[in-house]
Amino acid sequence: MDAIGLDNSQDYYGKVLTRSGDLRTDACTTPDAAPSLVIRALANVHEEVKARYYGCGLVAPQALSGTRILDLGCGAGQDCYVLAQLAGPQGHVVGVDATPEQLAIARAHENWHRDRFGYPKPTVTFVEGDVSRLDELGFDNDSFDLIVSNCVINLIPDKAAVFAAIYRLLRKGGELYFSDIYSDRRVPAELRSNPILHGECLAGALYWGDFQNLAKSAGFGDPRLVSDRHLGINDPEIAELIGPVEFYSATYRLFKLDGLESACEDYGQAVRYRGTIPDAAHNFVLDKHHDIDAGRLFPVCGNTYRMLQESRLAPHFEFFGDTSRHYGIFKGCGTDLPFSHEEGAAAGSSCC
């Protein structure tokens, strides 16, 4: 990896930053209100771990009981310890990070967290390693139900290799659920080589159109935007450097399912949410355009139907229809910038 990649990340997050308050922008912060289940889990995370948190979103999807989870770029371990509680005593979380100072904090509190959770055996493992070289870490293909990452993939030069490795490691029906920084255009070369912008998660931000292409090339047929926010750059020096480039923090979920279609095709299918997912008795949010009320028949496209039916989410839904008749494409499934420019803007409601 080149100097602006791993070496700069290790220096910035291991030496330059000593706490989350040292950040110069709000890119690597998480202002979104967390669900009550996550808030309760955060109360059981050691304060030193929380003080070294640099995530830009919430990477805790629902229905995780008993799952095997991989956290790419786990840092001091906050997300690992939250996910371990959501996965329960039968689940397991593996955290990978290349910064020794961060991993030292995560490992120092392993026993504290196990006692706090009341688990009979350890359910969190930390591995020192380079996220851009996952194939060298000894993980079996098709071995994880969920892979998460929180504001880390932007730091890696070869993003295509990361998405390809993630696809191999996921089981069929498994999911990549990650938060990261995106731009409204390709970041200029002179900005990509700036070590401060790199450490602040801006230099390596993916142009959203390139992300779509990279994800699909790796095998993820239909990336789904869960949430997004426009980043305010309050540091005058950094604002001057980036000029007209707009940045967004966004969370996506991508399912490993062969043969997903490139658009939201209508087959007259529908689902009914049973209301059985913990902390989601009244509704289930699949993504920015699918907020599904419990007990209500909800029309979906063929891809959404499969994401629910062929994943860990299936027991929580009833399914209606098949693909024997096609009614065209759902209205509103366009190709414009998917993010909301206004800070704190509400999620949209178009598409299927």
N, C-alpha and C positions, 0 to 999 in steps of 0.2 A: 504494500500500500504506500502511496506517496506521502510526503511530509505533511501535507495539509489534511491527511486522513487520520490514521490511528495515532501517530505521534502527537499531533496537535490535540486530539480528543483526550488522550491520557494526561497531557500537561494541563489543559484547561480545567478538566473536571477533577483532576487529582491534586493540582497545586495552585492554580490561579483562583479557583472557586473553593471556598471553605464552607459555604452554606448557600442556600437558595437565594438569600437576600443580596448576594454578590453579583447576580446577573444584571446586565445593563439594558436588557429589553424584556418584554413580557412573553417572548416566544416560548421559552422553556418553563412556563408556569401553567397552572391549571385553575382558572377562575370559576369554571362551571360548578354549579351546585351538584353535589354527589347524591345518588339515591340513598335512602335511609339504611339499606343493607350495607353499603360501602362505608357510610359514616360510622356505623357500629363497628365495622371491621377496622377502620382507621384508629378508633379509640384503643385498639389492642396492639398498635404498632409502637415500638420504642421511640422516644422523642429524638434520640440521636439519629435514628434512621430517617425520620420525617424531616429533620433539619437539612439533610443532604439529598433532597428530592428535586429533580430537575425535569419532570415530565411536563408535557404540553396538553394532556387530555386524560380522560378516564378510560382505562383499558380493562374494564371489569364487566364483560357481558354477562347475561343471565344464564341460568340453568347449568351450573358448572359442577354440581355434585358428582364426585367420583372421577373427575376428568384428570388427564395427564396434560400438564401445561408447560410450555417453554417461554421464558421471558428473555427477549434479546436486548442486551444492554441494560441489565437489571440495576446497575448502579449500587446504591447502598441497600437495596432490597425492599423498598416500600411496597411496590406493586406485588412482588412475590409473596410478602406476608399478608397482604389483603386477599390475593387470589387463593392462598392456602386455606384461608377461612371459608371462602366461598366454595372451594372444592371439597372441603371436609376431610375427616380423618382417612377416608379411603382414596382421596385424590393425591396428586403429587405435583410439585412445581419445581422446575429446574431454571435457575437464573444464570445467564452467561454475561460476563463483562470482562473487559480488558484492562480496567484501571485498578491496580492493586489497592490504592488507598480507599476506594469505594467498597471493594469486596471485603476489606478488613473490617469495616463497620458492619456490613451485612452479616458476616460470619461471627462477629463478636457477640451477637445477640440471638443466635440460633436457639440456644437452650432457653433463654428468657421467653422467646415467643412460643416455643413448644409448651412450656409450663403455662403460659398465659392462655393458650388455646385449649389446654387440657387434653392434648392428643397423646395416645399411648406410644407413638413412634414418630420419628422425624418425617415431615412431609415436604420439606424444602431442602434443595441441594444447590450449592453455588459452584459454578465452574469458571475458572479463569480462562478466557479464550477470546479470539477475534471473531466478532459477529460476521465479518466479511469472509471468513474461512470456516463456515459451519461444517463443511464436509470433513474437516480435519479433527473434529471434536468427538468422533466416535458414536454419534447418535444414529440409531437405526432408521431407515426410511419407513414411512407409514407408522410412526410411533407416538405421535402427539395428537390429542383431540383439539387442542387450541394452542396457537402461537400468538403472543402479544409482543408489542414493542412500543415504547413511549418516547418519542422525540429522539430517535437514534438512527434510523435509516438515512436521514438527511446527512449524517456525519460520514457516511460510507461512500467512497467514490464509485465502486462497481455495484450499483443498486440492482442491476439485472441479475447478477450472480446471487444476490441475497434472496430475491423473490423466487428464483429457480430452486434454491436450496430449501426454502421454506415450503414450497409446494411438495418437494420430495419427502420432507419430514412429516407432513400432515397425513393423517389417515383419511380415507375417502369419507366425505361428509364433514371433515374437520374444517377448522376456520382460522384464518389470520385476522386478528382484530387489533388494529394499531392506530396510534395517533402520531402525527408528524406535521412538518411545516411544508407548505406548498406556495408557489408563486403564480401570478397571473400571466407570466411570460418567462422565457428561459433567462436565468440569472447570467449577466455578462461575465466573461472570463476574468476580468480584473477584480470582480467581487468574489468569485469562487476561490481565488488564491489568498484572500485576506484572512489571517488566523483568528482575529477577533470575531469577524462575521461568521466564520466557521464554528467557533466555540459557542456563539450565540444562536446557532442552528439556522442561520439565514443563508450563508454561502452555498450550502449544499441542498437547499430547498429544491424540491422537484417541481418543474412546471407541470401543472395538473394534467395537461394533455399527454405529456411524456409518461407520467405515472400510469395513466390508463393503458397506454400501449405496452409498457413494461410488464404490468400485471397480467394482461391478456396473453402476452408472449410466454409468460411463465406457466400459463394454464388456468389462471383465474378469469373465467369468462365474463363475469358481470360484477365488477367492484361496486359496492354499495356505500354511499356517503351516509354516515350516521349523524354527524354534527360538525359544525364549523364556526369559526369566528375570525373576523378581520383583525389583524394585529396592529396595534398602535405602537409606533416606534417613538418613544419619548426621549431617547438619548439624542441630543442635537447632532453630535458627531456621526453617529450611525445613520441618522435620518438623511444627513447630507450625502453620505457615501452611497446609499441605495437609490437615491433619486426617485424616479417614477415607478420603480418596481413595487408592486403590492404583494404583501405576504398574508397567508392565512394559516391558522392552526385547524386541522381537520382530522376527524376520526373516520376510518373506513373499516368495513368488514368484507372479507373475501372468502367464499366457500370453495373447497376443493371438490368440484363436481364436474365430471366430464360432460362435454356437449351442451353447456349453457349457451343460449342464443345471444346474439350481439345486440338485441333490442328487446323491449318489453312486448312480447307477442301475446295476443288475447286468444285464449282457447275456451272462454266461458267457464273457467275454473274459479273455485272459491274455497276459503278456509273458515273455520270457526275456532276461535281461541277458547280453550277450556277454563282459563283463569287459574291455572294450577302452578305457575312458576312463582317461587317465593318472592315476596315483596312486589308482585305484579298481579294482584288479584283482579284489578279492573281493566287493565289494558297492557298490551305488549308492543314495544317499539322495536321493529326490525331495523328500520333505517329512517332517514329524514322524510320519506314519503309513505311510510307504512306504520301508522299508529293504529293498532288493531284492538278494538273494544272486545272485552270478554263476552261470549254468548251471541255475538252478532255475526251474521254471514258477511264475509268480506271478500269481494272480487279481487283476484290476483292474476298476474301474468304467469306464463309457464315457468320462468326462472324462479320467481318468488315461491311458487308452489313447490318446486323441487328443493329449494333451500330449506324450507320448513319440513318437508316430508322425508328428506334423505340426510338429515343431520340429527344432532342430539335433541333438537327442539320438537321432533315428531310426536312424542307422547303427549304434548301439551296442546295438540290441535286435532280437529276433525277435518277431513279432506273431501272435497266434492268435485266431480268432473274428471275428464281425461283430456288427451290431446287429439282426439279423433276428428274434431272440427275446428277450423281456424277462422277467427273473426277479424284479422288484421292486427295493426299495432295499437297499443294504448295511446291515447292522445297525451301530448305534453312531454313525451320522452325525447328531448332534444339533445343537442351537443354543445350548448353554450356553457360558459363558466358556471360550475355548479354551486359555488360558494356565495354566501350573502355578504355584500360589501359593508353594510352597516354593522358596527360593533354591537353585539348582543341582539342581532336581528332574529326574529322567530323563524323556525323551520318552515319550509314550504310545504305545500300540500298537493302539488301536481303529480302527474304520472300515475302508474297503476296502484 
